[in-house]
Amino acid sequence: MTSSLSVDTMRAVDYWAGVPLCALSTVLLRPFRRPRPQGAPRNVLLIELSEMGSAILVDPAMRAMKARGANLHFVIFAKNKASLDLLGTVPDGNIFVIRPDGVGSLLIDTARFLVWARKKRIDTVIDLELFSRYTALLTAWCGAARRVGYHRIACEGLYRGDLLTDRVMYNPYLHIARNFFSLVEAAWSDGTAFPPARLRVPDAVLELAKAEIPASDLAAVDALLRDRAGWDGRRPLVLVNANASDLLPQRRWARDRYAALITKILDHRPDALVLLTGAPSERDGLGELAALVNRPACINFAGVVAFRQLLPLYHRSHVMISNDSGPAHFASVTRMPTIVLFGPENPALYGSLGPGETVYAGLHCSPCVSAFNHRKTPCTDNTCLQAITVDEVFARTLRYLDAEPLA
């Protein structure tokens, strides 16, 4: 079984190989540039590889494009494709997956993608990634005449060639979902304004569609909860997602803090069930957390629920406490509120669009990652999360735990 390229390896390859390849592509493609098309985009390709949560946050923009008559396509890393399946906005046959298992598979899938994009007759490509050179190369070589993405404009660094027809300014002060709308507006513009996309995105436009959960899926999860957790249908369910991807491990709140929080929850509500959710690979770590709590009502549920069963599980639950990671965004398409702990990232830019709230200490050094440092921080001591107290998170949890569940 192959293992994925590490995050640091991908960053290094993106810089040391990506910068010269973007420069070379700029020169090689210049003689073959076609005039920017003026008609409305028809076959639109979106590129977002590395973040599962972003595939949810871009959904309002994708629905806006569909309303304008666009036929949507998407390219994403294979391990993140499941996030696109939650809402089904892009047809499965229009999704291309790339395997970041190693340099060989990456090159093979890149070549396959370039053929696939031409077969799909892509006329417009929108690069959702923040200054990735690899996605800039995919954008340049996929055959689309209209190429939209974030450009450094007047910023030093962040070079990724002169490969775009529509260069959009990334606004680090607006939520990423609003930034995605700027790319859409640029694609549908006449191409004369620079920078393009001078628009205001109303709050109502950012509302996420709620997933439709079949009764059969709810029944299957109900049975699983009865068999594996002893749930009787009446006990309040509290989900705890104490994990975060290796892309930014500094997002993790300390395990002993979670243990103390869960203990306070169960002392306050002895009738509650706390489920520790995560992937099968996270089961051992969450087993250590369950051992710290040492209560029968705190159950290690990592790997028990398949990805497609997350939404019915969320539908049944009172609240989820989570690090800043994908599950908080997956939950946003259900009615379940989330309490999300932020530190190295900024909740104003990446907060969930669903019900609930964020907890953020707002230290001077936080957030320490951004589009401009490729989300890499030298910090090894996440004081920004250590500053968030158990009592603060507990108080916020009670607002939802003691409320009547939605019908």
N, C-alpha and C positions, 0 to 999 in steps of 0.2 A: 504494500500500500504506500503510495507516494505521499509526502507531506508538502504542504504549501510553502511557497517562498516566504521567508520571514518579512515582517513589515520593513525592517531596516534595510534588508536586501533589495526590496522593491523600490524603496526611496533612493538607494544608491544607484540602481540601474536606471531609474527614471531621470536622475540628474546626469550621471556621467555618460550614459548612452543617449538619453533623451535630448539633451541640449544640442549636441552636434548633429543628431539626426533631424531635429527640427530645423536647424540652420540649413542642412543639406537639402531637405525637402522643400524649403522655401525657394531655393535656387532651381532645383530640378522641376518643380511644378509651375514656376512662373511662365514659361512659354506656352503652357497648356491651359492657362486660366481662361475660363469662360465668363462672359458677362453675368453679373448677378441677375437671376430671374426676377421678374416683376410681378408675376402672377402669385396667387395664394399658394402656400405650401400644400402639397397633397400627401406624399409618402414621407413622413417625418420619422427620423431616427433619433432617439435619445440615448446618450452614453452616461451611465453612472455605474461604476464598477464596484467600489469598495465599501460602501456604507448601506447596510440594510435599511436603516431608518430613513435615509434620503429617498428611497424608493416609495416610501409612504408620504413623505413631505412634498414630493413633486406631484402627487396625485391630483390636487386641485388644478394645477397648471395643465396636466395631461387631459383632464376632463374639459377644460376650457378649449384646448386644441381640438378635441373630438367634436365639440359643439360647433367649431368653425369648419368642420368637414374633413379634418386630417385623418389619415390612416396611420396609426401609431406603430412604431417598432422600438425595440429596446435591446441594448447590449449590456450585460452585467456579468460579474464573476459568478461561476457556477454555485459556489457556496451561499450566495446571497439571493439566488433566483426566487426562493420560496417567498420572500417578502413581496415580490410582484404578484404572486398568486393570491394574496389575501383579498384584494379588491377586484382583480381580473380586468382592470382597465385596458391592458394591452393583451390581445389574443396570444395564446401560447405559441402558435405558429409564427408569430412575429417577434419572438424573443430569442436572441442568440446568447449563448453562455460561453464564457472563456474560462479555461482552467488555469489558475495560477499555481499549478503544482510544481513547476520547475521551468527553467528557461526553454527547454525543448517543447513542452506542451503549450507554453505561452506563444512561441513562434508559430507552431502549427495552427493553433486556433486563430491567431491573428491573420494568417494567410486564408484560412477558411472563411473568416469573417468578411474579408475584403471581397471575396467571390460572392458570398451570401448577400452582401449589401447591394452589389450591382444587379444580382438577380431580382432583388426586391425593388429595383428602380428607385432608390432613395434620392429624392430631390433636395431635401433639407435635413441637415444634421445639427443637433443641439447638444453641445458638450456641457454636461451639468457639473463636471468635476472642477475643482478649484485649482487651476494652474498645473494640472498633470500634463507632462510632456507626452506620455504614452497615449492618452486619450486625444491629445492634439494631433498626433500622427494618425490615429484611427480616423479622426475627423477629416484630415487632409486627403487621405488616400482612399476613402470609401466611395468616391465618385460623385458625391453630392455637389451641385453647383452653388447651393446656399449653405454656408457654414457659420454657425453662430456659437459663440462661447465667450468666456471671460477673458479680458485682455488687460495687461498691466497698465495701459494708458500712460500715465506719467510716473509710474512707480519704477524704481530701479530694481534689478533682479527680476525673478519670475519669468524669465525669457522662455518662450516656447514657439519662436518663429513668427513669421508673417503668413499665417495659413488660413485666417478667417476672413469671410466676406463681411461679417457683422461683428464688430468688436464691442462687447458690452462691458461697462464698468461694474466691477463687483463692489457692492456697498456693504462694508463690514459693520454697519450700524443697524441694518435691517435683518429681520428673520430670513433664514435661507429660503423659506417658501415664497416670500415676496421677491427675493432675488431670482428665483426660478421664473417668475412671471415676467421679469425684465427680459429674459432670453426669448420667451414666447413673443413678447411684443416686438422685439427686434426682428424676429423671423417674419412677422406679418407686416413690417413697416416697408416703406418705399426705399429704404437704404440711404437716404440723403442726410439725415441728422447724425451728428457725432458729438459726444457719445449718443447712441440711440436709446430707446426705451425710457423716455421721460414721462413716467406715468406714476399714478398713485394707485396702490392696490387696496381696495376696501376690505375691511375685516371679514365681511360676509363671504367674500370670494374664497377665503382660505378655509372655510368650513369643510371638513372631510366628510365624504360619503360614509355611511355606516354599512358594515358588511352584513350581508344576509346569511343567517346561520340556519341551515336546515334542521328541522325537528329531529331527524335521525342522528345528526351530529351531536345535538344536545343530549339525546337519550344515551348515546354511546359514552359521552363524558360523564354523565350522571352515574352510569353503571361502573365506570372506572373509579370514580370518587367513592362510591359505596364499597367496592372491592378492595381498593388500595389505601383508602384513608378513613373508612368507616363513617362517611358522611351520610346523614339522614335526610338531607334536603332542607333542614331548618338551621343548622349551625352556620354562623357567619364564616365565610372563607376569606382569609387574608393571604395574599401572595407576596412572597419576598424574592426579588431578583437581585442576588448579591454578587452578580458577575458583571464583567465588562470585557470587551474584546481586547486582544493583544495589540490592537492599533493604538490604544491609549490606556494602558493599565492603571495610570494615575487616577482614573475615574472611580476606582473602587473604594468604597467606605470600608473601614476596618471590620474584620470578622467579629471581634469582640463587641463592637458597637451594635452590630446586627443582633448578636446573641442577647445583649442587654435589652434591646428594643423588643425583641420577640418575647422575652420573659415578662416585661412590663405589660405587653398586650395580653398575654395569657393570664396574668394576675388580675388584670382589669376585666377581661371577658373569658372566664374559664370555659365557656361554651364554644369559643372560637376554635377553628382549625387553621393552623399556619402551614402553608405549603411552600417549600423551597424549590423554586422552578429553575430549570436550566437544561442544557444539552447533556447527552449521555457522557460526554467528555468531562463535564463539570461535576459529576456525581460524587467523586471522592472528596473534592473540596467542600461541597455542601454537606457531605456526611460529617466532616469535622465541625461544621457549624451546628448541625443537628445535635452532635454529641455535646457541644458547649451548652446548648439550651437544656438538653436532657429532660424533655417533657414529651409524653406520648402524643400530645396535640401538635407538636412540631415535627413535620414529616418531610423527609428528603424525597422530593418528587422529580428530581432531575432525570430526564430520559424516560419517564413514565408516560408522558403525554407527547404524542407526535406533533410535529409542527402544525399540521392541518387541524389539530384539536385544540390549539391555543385559544382561538376565538370563542368556542363554546365554554372553555374553562374561564376565560375572562368574563363572559356573559353571566356566569354563575357566581362570581366573586364580588365581595364588598369593595375591596380596595387592593392596590398593589403598591408596595414600596420598592423602589428600584434605583440602582445606579443609572447614570446617564448612558443608556445603551438601547439596542434595537427593540427589546420587548416593550419599552415605554411607548414607542411609536406604533408598534403592532396593536397595542391596547387602545390606541386612540381611535380606532375604527369600531370600537364597541362602546357600551355605556359605562364600563367600569372606570372609576377615577384612578389616577395614578399620583403618587408622591415621588418625585424624581429628584435625586440628590446631584447637584452640579458643583464642580470645582474648577478643573482646568479648561472646561468649555463654558460658553456663555449661554444661559437659558434664553436670553433675549434673541439669540440667533438660532438656537437649536432646540428650544423647548417643544414639548409635545403639543399637537394641535387638538388633543382630546380633552376630556374633563379631568379636573384635578389641579395640582399646583406643583411648583418647584421650590426647592430649598437651596439657598445659595448664600454663602457667607460674605461674598464680595470683597475679599482681601485685595490689597493693592497689587499683588502679583498675579491676581486671577481675573480673567482667564489668561493662561500663558500659552495657549495654542491658537492658531488662526490659519487662514488661507495663506498668509504671507510667510509662515515658517513651516508650511506643509504639515501642520499639526504635529510637530515634534518638539518636545520640551526636554531640557536637561534636568528637570526637577525629579528627584528621587524621594522626596519627603512631602507628600501631598497635604500640607497644612491646611489648604483650602477646604478639604473634606474633613480633616480632623477638627476644624473649627465648628463643624455642625454637630450639635449635641444630641444625645439620645432623647433627652426631655423635649427638645424642640420638634423632633420628628414624631415622637409619641403624641404630642399635643395635636399635631396636624392629622395624624392617623385617626384620632378619636372623632374628629369631625365627620368622618365617613363611616367608621366602624360602628358608631352609636346611632347613625342615621338609619332610617328605614330603607331597605334595598329597593331599587327600582323594580316596578312590576314587569 
